[in-house]
Amino acid sequence: MTFATILLEKRKGVGLITLNRPKALNALNSELIYEINLALDDLENDQTIGCIVLTGSEKAFAAGADIKEMAELTFPNIYFDDFFSLADRIAQRRKPLIAAVSGYALGGGCELALMCDFIYCADNAKFALPEVTLGVIPGIGGTQRLTLAIGKAKAMEMCLTARQMQAAEAEQSGLVARVFSKEELLEQTLQAAEKIAEKSRVSTIMIKESINRAFEVSLAEGLRFERRMFHSVFATLDQKEGMQAFIDKRPAQFKHQ
């Protein structure tokens, strides 16, 4: 499959999507989001893939949305077309999705990273939602996901002032899981993705669904959902293999069934 705005690789059970609009610092436009979803469709359907990594360049993960594409849009256009609604499908994927962020993750780029299940970043990473400086607001989940990730106070401050958050603060705030040097970022992210891909796909998808449920329902309902997922995993071959391998003191050979 050939793409104009991304690169797609598959290795060791991991799908690697690299944003590839270097002249625009990987700014998000309709074509880029469409192609990310095409690649994700392929990776979701590929039974050899257990985890997906989304990354950009060393200079920029994605430096915002493509303002040239949006500048002349009007309310009827953007409303009837439900502009950027295709981006919602990125966050709805079932397989674990990791963002590897180096350099700028601004506006839509920050929102794209937030759609992933967790973020690893380089020590040069800069996160911001500067839409207020353009007379607009975040429109791909930024106000919602950033608030869930780092809390109301910091999210409100970042969205209202357009302040950039550096890597160290992003880790301290819970926005990113870990920080690496820019030279190590991709390799460390791929190693984590490979570890996830080795695990039972049934279990990893259930874990992802259970954790996401914590943001959507009450604690009691979330606990009930988790318990039912725990019960149901005992109907899988992977549960039998995983526990028998533990007893036998050998690595588990999961069949993802």
DAMO-V408899 format. One record per pair of residues at least 24 apart in sequence whose ideal C-beta (glycine too) atoms are under 10 Angstrom apart, sorted by the first residue. I is the first residue (numbers start at 0). J is the second residue. D is the distance in Angstrom with one decimal. If there is no record, write none. Layout:
BEGIN
i->I j->J d->D
i->I j->J d->D
END
This chain:
BEGIN
i->0 j->34 d->9.4
i->0 j->37 d->7.3
i->0 j->38 d->7.6
i->0 j->41 d->6.5
i->1 j->34 d->10.0
i->2 j->30 d->9.3
i->2 j->31 d->9.3
i->2 j->33 d->9.7
i->2 j->34 d->4.8
i->2 j->35 d->9.1
i->2 j->37 d->7.4
i->2 j->38 d->7.1
i->3 j->30 d->6.5
i->3 j->31 d->8.7
i->3 j->33 d->9.9
i->3 j->34 d->6.9
i->4 j->28 d->7.7
i->4 j->30 d->5.5
i->4 j->31 d->4.3
i->4 j->32 d->9.0
i->4 j->33 d->8.6
i->4 j->34 d->5.2
i->4 j->35 d->8.3
i->5 j->30 d->9.6
i->5 j->31 d->6.9
i->5 j->33 d->10.0
i->5 j->34 d->5.0
i->5 j->35 d->6.2
i->5 j->37 d->8.7
i->5 j->38 d->6.1
i->5 j->53 d->9.2
i->5 j->55 d->9.8
i->6 j->38 d->9.1
i->6 j->54 d->9.6
i->7 j->34 d->8.9
i->7 j->35 d->9.7
i->7 j->37 d->8.9
i->7 j->38 d->4.9
i->7 j->39 d->9.7
i->7 j->41 d->7.3
i->7 j->42 d->8.0
i->8 j->52 d->9.3
i->8 j->189 d->9.9
i->9 j->41 d->9.0
i->9 j->42 d->7.7
i->9 j->45 d->7.2
i->9 j->47 d->7.3
i->9 j->48 d->6.5
i->9 j->51 d->9.9
i->10 j->48 d->9.8
i->10 j->189 d->7.8
i->10 j->192 d->9.7
i->10 j->193 d->8.5
i->10 j->196 d->9.9
i->11 j->47 d->9.5
i->11 j->48 d->9.8
i->11 j->49 d->9.4
i->11 j->50 d->9.7
i->11 j->189 d->7.9
i->11 j->190 d->9.6
i->11 j->192 d->8.5
i->11 j->193 d->5.0
i->11 j->196 d->6.9
i->11 j->197 d->8.8
i->12 j->45 d->9.6
i->12 j->47 d->6.2
i->12 j->48 d->6.1
i->12 j->49 d->4.6
i->12 j->50 d->6.9
i->12 j->192 d->8.1
i->12 j->193 d->6.4
i->12 j->194 d->9.8
i->12 j->195 d->8.6
i->12 j->196 d->3.3
i->12 j->197 d->6.9
i->12 j->198 d->9.8
i->12 j->200 d->9.6
i->13 j->42 d->9.2
i->13 j->47 d->9.7
i->13 j->48 d->6.8
i->13 j->49 d->7.3
i->13 j->50 d->5.3
i->13 j->51 d->7.1
i->13 j->52 d->6.2
i->13 j->95 d->10.0
i->13 j->97 d->9.2
i->13 j->188 d->9.3
i->13 j->189 d->6.1
i->13 j->190 d->9.5
i->13 j->191 d->9.5
i->13 j->192 d->4.4
i->13 j->193 d->5.7
i->13 j->194 d->9.8
i->13 j->195 d->8.3
i->13 j->196 d->5.4
i->14 j->38 d->7.4
i->14 j->39 d->8.2
i->14 j->41 d->7.8
i->14 j->42 d->3.8
i->14 j->43 d->9.0
i->14 j->45 d->7.2
i->14 j->47 d->9.3
i->14 j->48 d->4.8
i->14 j->49 d->9.0
i->14 j->50 d->7.5
i->14 j->51 d->4.5
i->14 j->52 d->7.2
i->14 j->53 d->9.2
i->14 j->94 d->8.2
i->14 j->96 d->9.3
i->14 j->192 d->8.6
i->14 j->196 d->9.2
i->15 j->42 d->9.4
i->15 j->50 d->9.9
i->15 j->51 d->7.8
i->15 j->52 d->5.0
i->15 j->53 d->8.3
i->15 j->54 d->7.1
i->15 j->99 d->9.0
i->15 j->185 d->8.4
i->15 j->188 d->9.1
i->15 j->189 d->7.1
i->15 j->192 d->8.2
i->16 j->41 d->9.9
i->16 j->42 d->7.8
i->16 j->51 d->6.8
i->16 j->52 d->7.1
i->16 j->53 d->5.0
i->16 j->54 d->7.4
i->16 j->55 d->9.8
i->16 j->96 d->9.2
i->17 j->52 d->8.8
i->17 j->53 d->8.2
i->17 j->54 d->5.5
i->17 j->55 d->6.9
i->17 j->56 d->8.0
i->17 j->99 d->9.3
i->17 j->185 d->9.1
i->18 j->53 d->7.7
i->18 j->54 d->7.2
i->18 j->55 d->4.4
i->18 j->56 d->7.5
i->18 j->59 d->8.4
i->18 j->60 d->7.2
i->18 j->61 d->5.8
i->18 j->108 d->8.6
i->18 j->111 d->8.5
i->19 j->55 d->8.5
i->19 j->56 d->8.3
i->20 j->55 d->9.0
i->20 j->56 d->9.3
i->20 j->59 d->9.4
i->20 j->61 d->8.5
i->20 j->62 d->9.7
i->20 j->65 d->8.5
i->21 j->55 d->9.3
i->21 j->56 d->6.2
i->21 j->58 d->8.3
i->21 j->59 d->8.5
i->23 j->59 d->9.1
i->23 j->61 d->9.2
i->23 j->62 d->7.7
i->23 j->63 d->9.3
i->23 j->65 d->6.5
i->23 j->66 d->10.0
i->23 j->67 d->8.7
i->24 j->55 d->8.3
i->24 j->56 d->7.8
i->24 j->58 d->6.8
i->24 j->59 d->4.0
i->24 j->60 d->9.1
i->24 j->61 d->7.3
i->24 j->62 d->3.7
i->24 j->63 d->8.0
i->24 j->102 d->8.2
i->24 j->103 d->6.6
i->24 j->105 d->8.8
i->24 j->108 d->8.5
i->25 j->54 d->9.7
i->25 j->55 d->4.6
i->25 j->56 d->6.5
i->25 j->58 d->8.9
i->25 j->59 d->5.3
i->25 j->60 d->6.7
i->25 j->61 d->4.2
i->25 j->62 d->6.5
i->25 j->63 d->9.2
i->25 j->65 d->9.9
i->25 j->102 d->9.2
i->25 j->103 d->8.7
i->25 j->104 d->9.6
i->25 j->107 d->9.8
i->25 j->108 d->6.9
i->25 j->111 d->9.3
i->26 j->59 d->8.5
i->26 j->61 d->6.4
i->26 j->62 d->5.7
i->26 j->63 d->5.5
i->26 j->64 d->6.2
i->26 j->65 d->4.5
i->26 j->66 d->7.7
i->26 j->67 d->8.6
i->26 j->68 d->8.7
i->26 j->103 d->9.9
i->26 j->105 d->9.1
i->26 j->106 d->8.6
i->26 j->107 d->7.5
i->26 j->108 d->7.6
i->27 j->61 d->5.7
i->27 j->62 d->9.2
i->27 j->63 d->7.2
i->27 j->64 d->4.7
i->27 j->65 d->6.2
i->27 j->68 d->9.0
i->27 j->83 d->8.3
i->27 j->86 d->7.9
i->27 j->106 d->8.1
i->27 j->107 d->4.1
i->27 j->108 d->6.7
i->27 j->110 d->8.4
i->27 j->111 d->6.5
i->27 j->139 d->8.0
i->28 j->64 d->7.3
i->28 j->65 d->3.8
i->28 j->66 d->9.8
i->28 j->67 d->8.4
i->28 j->68 d->4.9
i->28 j->69 d->8.7
i->28 j->107 d->9.2
i->29 j->64 d->9.9
i->29 j->65 d->8.3
i->29 j->68 d->6.8
i->29 j->69 d->9.7
i->29 j->80 d->9.5
i->29 j->82 d->8.2
i->29 j->83 d->8.1
i->29 j->85 d->7.6
i->29 j->86 d->9.7
i->30 j->65 d->9.1
i->30 j->68 d->9.1
i->31 j->61 d->8.3
i->31 j->64 d->9.5
i->31 j->65 d->8.0
i->31 j->86 d->9.9
i->31 j->107 d->9.5
i->31 j->111 d->9.3
i->32 j->64 d->9.5
i->32 j->83 d->7.1
i->32 j->84 d->9.7
i->32 j->85 d->5.3
i->32 j->86 d->5.2
i->32 j->87 d->10.0
i->32 j->88 d->8.8
i->32 j->89 d->7.6
i->32 j->107 d->8.8
i->32 j->111 d->8.5
i->32 j->139 d->8.8
i->33 j->85 d->6.4
i->33 j->86 d->9.8
i->35 j->85 d->9.0
i->35 j->86 d->8.4
i->35 j->88 d->9.0
i->35 j->89 d->6.2
i->35 j->111 d->8.2
i->35 j->114 d->9.9
i->36 j->85 d->6.2
i->36 j->86 d->8.4
i->36 j->87 d->9.9
i->36 j->88 d->5.4
i->36 j->89 d->6.7
i->36 j->92 d->9.2
i->39 j->88 d->7.5
i->39 j->89 d->6.7
i->39 j->91 d->9.5
i->39 j->92 d->5.5
i->39 j->94 d->8.6
i->39 j->96 d->8.0
i->40 j->88 d->8.8
i->40 j->92 d->9.2
i->42 j->92 d->8.3
i->42 j->94 d->6.9
i->42 j->96 d->9.2
i->43 j->92 d->6.0
i->43 j->93 d->6.6
i->43 j->94 d->6.0
i->45 j->94 d->9.5
i->46 j->200 d->8.4
i->46 j->255 d->7.3
i->47 j->196 d->8.9
i->47 j->255 d->9.9
i->48 j->94 d->6.8
i->48 j->192 d->9.8
i->48 j->196 d->7.1
i->48 j->200 d->9.2
i->49 j->94 d->6.8
i->49 j->95 d->7.7
i->49 j->192 d->8.2
i->49 j->193 d->8.6
i->49 j->194 d->9.7
i->49 j->195 d->6.3
i->49 j->196 d->3.2
i->49 j->197 d->7.2
i->49 j->198 d->7.2
i->49 j->199 d->9.0
i->49 j->200 d->5.5
i->49 j->203 d->6.8
i->49 j->204 d->9.6
i->49 j->253 d->9.2
i->49 j->255 d->7.7
i->50 j->94 d->6.4
i->50 j->95 d->4.8
i->50 j->96 d->7.8
i->50 j->97 d->6.9
i->50 j->116 d->9.3
i->50 j->188 d->9.9
i->50 j->189 d->9.3
i->50 j->191 d->8.2
i->50 j->192 d->4.1
i->50 j->193 d->7.5
i->50 j->194 d->8.4
i->50 j->195 d->4.2
i->50 j->196 d->4.5
i->50 j->197 d->9.1
i->50 j->198 d->8.9
i->50 j->200 d->9.4
i->50 j->203 d->7.5
i->51 j->92 d->7.3
i->51 j->94 d->5.7
i->51 j->95 d->7.0
i->51 j->96 d->4.8
i->51 j->97 d->7.2
i->51 j->98 d->10.0
i->51 j->115 d->8.6
i->51 j->116 d->9.3
i->51 j->192 d->7.4
i->51 j->195 d->9.6
i->51 j->196 d->9.3
i->52 j->95 d->9.6
i->52 j->96 d->7.9
i->52 j->97 d->5.1
i->52 j->98 d->7.9
i->52 j->99 d->5.8
i->52 j->115 d->8.9
i->52 j->119 d->9.0
i->52 j->185 d->7.9
i->52 j->188 d->5.5
i->52 j->189 d->6.2
i->52 j->191 d->8.7
i->52 j->192 d->5.1
i->52 j->193 d->9.8
i->53 j->89 d->8.4
i->53 j->96 d->6.4
i->53 j->97 d->7.1
i->53 j->98 d->5.2
i->53 j->99 d->7.1
i->53 j->100 d->9.1
i->53 j->111 d->7.4
i->53 j->112 d->7.9
i->53 j->114 d->8.7
i->53 j->115 d->6.0
i->53 j->118 d->9.7
i->53 j->188 d->9.5
i->54 j->97 d->8.8
i->54 j->98 d->7.3
i->54 j->99 d->4.0
i->54 j->100 d->7.5
i->54 j->101 d->7.5
i->54 j->112 d->9.9
i->54 j->119 d->9.3
i->54 j->184 d->8.0
i->54 j->185 d->6.1
i->54 j->188 d->7.2
i->54 j->189 d->9.4
i->55 j->98 d->9.1
i->55 j->99 d->8.1
i->55 j->100 d->7.3
i->55 j->101 d->6.8
i->55 j->102 d->7.2
i->55 j->103 d->8.6
i->55 j->104 d->8.1
i->55 j->108 d->7.6
i->55 j->111 d->9.2
i->55 j->112 d->9.4
i->56 j->101 d->7.0
i->56 j->102 d->6.8
i->56 j->103 d->9.6
i->57 j->101 d->4.9
i->57 j->102 d->6.1
i->57 j->121 d->7.5
i->57 j->123 d->7.9
i->57 j->181 d->5.5
i->57 j->182 d->8.7
i->57 j->184 d->8.4
i->57 j->185 d->9.1
i->58 j->101 d->7.4
i->58 j->102 d->4.5
i->58 j->103 d->7.2
i->58 j->123 d->8.6
i->58 j->181 d->9.4
i->59 j->100 d->9.3
i->59 j->101 d->7.8
i->59 j->102 d->4.4
i->59 j->103 d->4.3
i->59 j->104 d->7.8
i->59 j->105 d->8.2
i->59 j->108 d->7.2
i->59 j->124 d->10.0
i->59 j->125 d->9.3
i->60 j->98 d->7.2
i->60 j->99 d->7.8
i->60 j->100 d->4.3
i->60 j->101 d->6.2
i->60 j->102 d->6.2
i->60 j->103 d->6.6
i->60 j->104 d->4.4
i->60 j->105 d->8.8
i->60 j->108 d->5.4
i->60 j->109 d->8.4
i->60 j->111 d->7.7
i->60 j->112 d->6.3
i->60 j->118 d->9.3
i->60 j->120 d->8.3
i->60 j->121 d->9.1
i->60 j->124 d->7.4
i->60 j->125 d->9.4
i->60 j->126 d->9.1
i->61 j->98 d->9.9
i->61 j->100 d->8.8
i->61 j->102 d->9.3
i->61 j->103 d->7.5
i->61 j->104 d->6.3
i->61 j->105 d->7.5
i->61 j->106 d->8.2
i->61 j->107 d->6.5
i->61 j->108 d->2.9
i->61 j->109 d->8.1
i->61 j->110 d->9.0
i->61 j->111 d->5.7
i->61 j->112 d->7.9
i->62 j->102 d->7.9
i->62 j->103 d->4.4
i->62 j->104 d->8.0
i->62 j->105 d->5.1
i->62 j->106 d->7.7
i->62 j->107 d->9.0
i->62 j->108 d->5.9
i->62 j->109 d->9.8
i->62 j->125 d->9.5
i->62 j->127 d->9.8
i->63 j->103 d->8.0
i->63 j->104 d->9.1
i->63 j->105 d->4.6
i->63 j->106 d->3.5
i->63 j->107 d->5.5
i->63 j->108 d->5.8
i->63 j->109 d->8.3
i->63 j->110 d->9.5
i->63 j->127 d->8.9
i->63 j->128 d->9.4
i->63 j->129 d->7.5
i->63 j->130 d->8.5
i->63 j->133 d->9.1
i->64 j->105 d->9.1
i->64 j->106 d->5.5
i->64 j->107 d->3.7
i->64 j->108 d->8.0
i->64 j->110 d->8.6
i->64 j->111 d->9.5
i->64 j->130 d->8.6
i->64 j->133 d->9.5
i->64 j->135 d->9.6
i->64 j->137 d->9.7
i->64 j->138 d->8.3
i->64 j->139 d->7.9
i->65 j->107 d->8.3
i->66 j->106 d->9.0
i->66 j->107 d->10.0
i->66 j->133 d->7.0
i->66 j->135 d->9.8
i->69 j->107 d->9.9
i->69 j->133 d->9.0
i->69 j->135 d->8.4
i->69 j->138 d->9.5
i->70 j->133 d->9.2
i->77 j->138 d->8.9
i->82 j->138 d->7.7
i->82 j->139 d->9.8
i->83 j->107 d->8.0
i->83 j->110 d->9.2
i->83 j->138 d->5.8
i->83 j->139 d->5.3
i->83 j->140 d->9.5
i->84 j->138 d->9.8
i->84 j->139 d->9.2
i->85 j->139 d->9.9
i->86 j->110 d->7.7
i->86 j->111 d->7.4
i->86 j->114 d->7.3
i->86 j->138 d->8.9
i->86 j->139 d->4.8
i->86 j->140 d->7.8
i->87 j->114 d->8.5
i->87 j->139 d->8.0
i->87 j->140 d->7.8
i->88 j->114 d->9.5
i->89 j->114 d->4.8
i->89 j->115 d->8.1
i->89 j->139 d->8.9
i->89 j->140 d->9.7
i->90 j->114 d->4.0
i->90 j->115 d->8.0
i->90 j->116 d->9.1
i->90 j->139 d->9.2
i->90 j->140 d->7.1
i->90 j->144 d->8.1
i->90 j->211 d->9.1
i->91 j->211 d->10.0
i->92 j->116 d->9.0
i->92 j->204 d->10.0
i->92 j->207 d->9.2
i->93 j->200 d->9.1
i->93 j->203 d->9.2
i->93 j->204 d->5.2
i->93 j->205 d->10.0
i->93 j->207 d->7.1
i->93 j->208 d->7.8
i->94 j->195 d->9.0
i->94 j->196 d->9.0
i->94 j->200 d->7.6
i->94 j->203 d->7.5
i->94 j->204 d->6.9
i->94 j->207 d->8.0
i->95 j->191 d->9.6
i->95 j->192 d->7.7
i->95 j->195 d->5.3
i->95 j->196 d->8.5
i->95 j->198 d->9.4
i->95 j->200 d->9.5
i->95 j->203 d->5.6
i->95 j->204 d->8.0
i->95 j->206 d->8.3
i->95 j->207 d->5.8
i->96 j->192 d->9.4
i->96 j->207 d->8.8
i->97 j->176 d->8.6
i->97 j->188 d->5.8
i->97 j->189 d->9.0
i->97 j->191 d->6.7
i->97 j->192 d->5.8
i->97 j->195 d->8.1
i->98 j->175 d->8.6
i->98 j->176 d->9.8
i->98 j->188 d->8.4
i->99 j->124 d->9.8
i->99 j->179 d->9.0
i->99 j->184 d->5.5
i->99 j->185 d->5.6
i->99 j->186 d->9.6
i->99 j->187 d->8.3
i->99 j->188 d->4.0
i->99 j->189 d->8.2
i->99 j->191 d->9.5
i->99 j->192 d->9.1
i->100 j->124 d->4.9
i->100 j->125 d->9.1
i->100 j->126 d->7.6
i->100 j->166 d->8.6
i->100 j->169 d->8.8
i->100 j->174 d->9.8
i->100 j->175 d->7.4
i->100 j->178 d->9.9
i->100 j->184 d->7.9
i->100 j->188 d->9.4
i->101 j->125 d->9.9
i->101 j->166 d->9.6
i->101 j->179 d->9.2
i->101 j->180 d->9.7
i->101 j->181 d->5.1
i->101 j->182 d->9.7
i->101 j->184 d->5.5
i->101 j->185 d->8.1
i->102 j->181 d->7.9
i->103 j->127 d->8.1
i->103 j->163 d->8.5
i->104 j->128 d->9.8
i->104 j->163 d->9.6
i->104 j->164 d->9.4
i->104 j->169 d->9.3
i->104 j->174 d->9.8
i->104 j->175 d->9.8
i->105 j->129 d->6.1
i->105 j->130 d->9.5
i->105 j->161 d->9.2
i->105 j->163 d->7.7
i->106 j->130 d->5.9
i->106 j->132 d->9.7
i->106 j->133 d->8.5
i->106 j->135 d->9.5
i->106 j->137 d->7.2
i->106 j->138 d->9.4
i->106 j->139 d->8.7
i->106 j->141 d->7.7
i->106 j->161 d->9.5
i->107 j->137 d->8.2
i->107 j->138 d->8.2
i->107 j->139 d->5.7
i->107 j->140 d->10.0
i->107 j->141 d->8.2
i->108 j->139 d->9.9
i->109 j->137 d->8.3
i->109 j->139 d->9.3
i->109 j->141 d->6.5
i->109 j->144 d->9.2
i->109 j->145 d->7.5
i->109 j->157 d->9.0
i->109 j->163 d->9.7
i->109 j->164 d->9.0
i->109 j->174 d->9.1
i->110 j->137 d->6.1
i->110 j->138 d->8.1
i->110 j->139 d->4.1
i->110 j->140 d->5.5
i->110 j->141 d->4.5
i->110 j->142 d->9.4
i->110 j->143 d->9.6
i->110 j->144 d->7.1
i->110 j->145 d->8.2
i->111 j->139 d->7.2
i->111 j->140 d->9.3
i->111 j->141 d->9.8
i->112 j->144 d->9.3
i->112 j->169 d->10.0
i->112 j->174 d->8.7
i->112 j->175 d->8.6
i->113 j->137 d->9.7
i->113 j->139 d->8.6
i->113 j->140 d->6.5
i->113 j->141 d->6.9
i->113 j->143 d->8.8
i->113 j->144 d->4.0
i->113 j->145 d->6.2
i->113 j->147 d->8.7
i->113 j->148 d->6.5
i->113 j->174 d->8.2
i->114 j->139 d->7.7
i->114 j->140 d->6.7
i->114 j->144 d->7.2
i->115 j->144 d->10.0
i->116 j->176 d->9.5
i->116 j->195 d->9.5
i->116 j->203 d->9.8
i->116 j->206 d->9.6
i->116 j->207 d->6.1
i->116 j->210 d->8.1
i->116 j->211 d->8.3
i->117 j->148 d->9.8
i->117 j->174 d->9.8
i->117 j->175 d->7.6
i->117 j->176 d->4.6
i->117 j->177 d->8.8
i->117 j->188 d->10.0
i->117 j->191 d->9.0
i->117 j->210 d->9.8
i->118 j->148 d->8.9
i->118 j->169 d->7.9
i->118 j->170 d->9.5
i->118 j->174 d->6.7
i->118 j->175 d->4.4
i->118 j->176 d->6.3
i->118 j->177 d->8.8
i->118 j->178 d->9.9
i->118 j->188 d->9.5
i->119 j->170 d->9.8
i->119 j->175 d->6.5
i->119 j->176 d->6.0
i->119 j->177 d->5.3
i->119 j->178 d->7.7
i->119 j->179 d->6.5
i->119 j->183 d->9.7
i->119 j->184 d->6.4
i->119 j->185 d->9.0
i->119 j->187 d->6.5
i->119 j->188 d->4.8
i->119 j->189 d->10.0
i->119 j->191 d->7.1
i->119 j->192 d->9.7
i->120 j->165 d->9.7
i->120 j->166 d->5.3
i->120 j->167 d->10.0
i->120 j->169 d->6.3
i->120 j->170 d->7.7
i->120 j->174 d->8.5
i->120 j->175 d->4.7
i->120 j->176 d->8.7
i->120 j->177 d->7.9
i->120 j->178 d->5.7
i->120 j->179 d->7.6
i->120 j->181 d->9.3
i->120 j->184 d->7.1
i->120 j->188 d->9.5
i->121 j->166 d->6.8
i->121 j->175 d->9.9
i->121 j->178 d->7.3
i->121 j->179 d->6.1
i->121 j->180 d->6.6
i->121 j->181 d->3.8
i->121 j->182 d->8.3
i->121 j->183 d->8.1
i->121 j->184 d->4.4
i->121 j->185 d->9.0
i->121 j->187 d->9.8
i->121 j->188 d->9.9
i->122 j->165 d->8.7
i->122 j->166 d->5.1
i->122 j->167 d->7.7
i->122 j->170 d->9.8
i->122 j->178 d->5.7
i->122 j->179 d->7.1
i->122 j->180 d->5.7
i->122 j->181 d->6.6
i->122 j->182 d->9.9
i->122 j->183 d->9.5
i->122 j->184 d->8.7
i->123 j->165 d->8.8
i->123 j->166 d->7.0
i->123 j->178 d->9.9
i->123 j->180 d->8.7
i->123 j->181 d->5.4
i->123 j->184 d->9.3
i->124 j->163 d->9.7
i->124 j->164 d->8.7
i->124 j->165 d->7.4
i->124 j->166 d->4.4
i->124 j->167 d->9.6
i->124 j->169 d->6.7
i->124 j->170 d->9.6
i->124 j->174 d->9.6
i->124 j->175 d->7.5
i->124 j->178 d->7.6
i->124 j->179 d->9.8
i->124 j->181 d->8.5
i->124 j->184 d->8.7
i->125 j->163 d->4.7
i->125 j->164 d->7.2
i->125 j->165 d->6.3
i->125 j->166 d->7.8
i->125 j->169 d->8.9
i->126 j->157 d->8.0
i->126 j->162 d->9.7
i->126 j->163 d->6.8
i->126 j->164 d->4.6
i->126 j->165 d->8.1
i->126 j->166 d->8.4
i->126 j->168 d->8.9
i->126 j->169 d->5.6
i->126 j->172 d->9.5
i->126 j->174 d->6.4
i->126 j->175 d->8.2
i->127 j->157 d->6.6
i->127 j->158 d->9.3
i->127 j->160 d->9.5
i->127 j->161 d->6.1
i->127 j->162 d->6.7
i->127 j->163 d->4.2
i->127 j->164 d->6.7
i->128 j->154 d->8.4
i->128 j->157 d->5.7
i->128 j->158 d->5.1
i->128 j->159 d->9.5
i->128 j->160 d->9.9
i->128 j->161 d->7.2
i->128 j->162 d->9.3
i->128 j->163 d->9.7
i->128 j->164 d->9.6
i->129 j->157 d->8.9
i->129 j->158 d->8.9
i->129 j->160 d->9.0
i->129 j->161 d->3.7
i->129 j->162 d->8.6
i->129 j->163 d->8.0
i->130 j->158 d->7.6
i->130 j->161 d->7.9
i->131 j->157 d->9.8
i->131 j->158 d->6.5
i->131 j->159 d->6.3
i->131 j->160 d->7.8
i->131 j->161 d->5.7
i->132 j->160 d->9.5
i->132 j->161 d->5.1
i->133 j->161 d->9.4
i->143 j->214 d->9.4
i->144 j->174 d->9.9
i->144 j->214 d->9.2
i->145 j->172 d->9.9
i->145 j->174 d->7.7
i->147 j->173 d->9.8
i->147 j->213 d->9.8
i->147 j->214 d->5.7
i->148 j->172 d->7.7
i->148 j->173 d->6.0
i->148 j->174 d->5.2
i->148 j->175 d->9.1
i->148 j->214 d->9.9
i->149 j->173 d->5.8
i->149 j->174 d->5.3
i->197 j->250 d->8.8
i->197 j->251 d->8.7
i->197 j->252 d->9.9
i->197 j->253 d->7.5
i->198 j->237 d->8.7
i->198 j->241 d->8.8
i->198 j->251 d->8.5
i->198 j->253 d->6.7
i->198 j->255 d->9.3
i->199 j->232 d->8.3
i->199 j->235 d->7.2
i->199 j->236 d->9.0
i->199 j->237 d->3.7
i->199 j->238 d->7.8
i->199 j->240 d->8.1
i->199 j->241 d->6.6
i->199 j->251 d->7.9
i->199 j->253 d->4.5
i->199 j->254 d->8.4
i->199 j->255 d->6.2
i->199 j->256 d->8.7
i->200 j->235 d->9.9
i->200 j->237 d->8.1
i->200 j->253 d->7.6
i->200 j->254 d->9.4
i->200 j->255 d->4.0
i->200 j->256 d->8.8
i->201 j->228 d->9.8
i->201 j->231 d->9.0
i->201 j->232 d->6.5
i->201 j->234 d->9.4
i->201 j->235 d->5.1
i->201 j->236 d->8.9
i->201 j->237 d->5.6
i->201 j->238 d->8.3
i->201 j->253 d->8.6
i->201 j->254 d->9.6
i->201 j->255 d->6.4
i->201 j->256 d->7.4
i->202 j->228 d->9.2
i->202 j->232 d->6.4
i->202 j->235 d->8.1
i->202 j->237 d->6.6
i->202 j->238 d->8.2
i->202 j->241 d->8.0
i->202 j->253 d->8.4
i->202 j->255 d->9.3
i->203 j->255 d->9.4
i->204 j->228 d->9.6
i->204 j->255 d->9.7
i->205 j->229 d->8.3
i->205 j->231 d->7.8
i->205 j->232 d->6.3
i->205 j->235 d->9.6
i->206 j->232 d->10.0
END
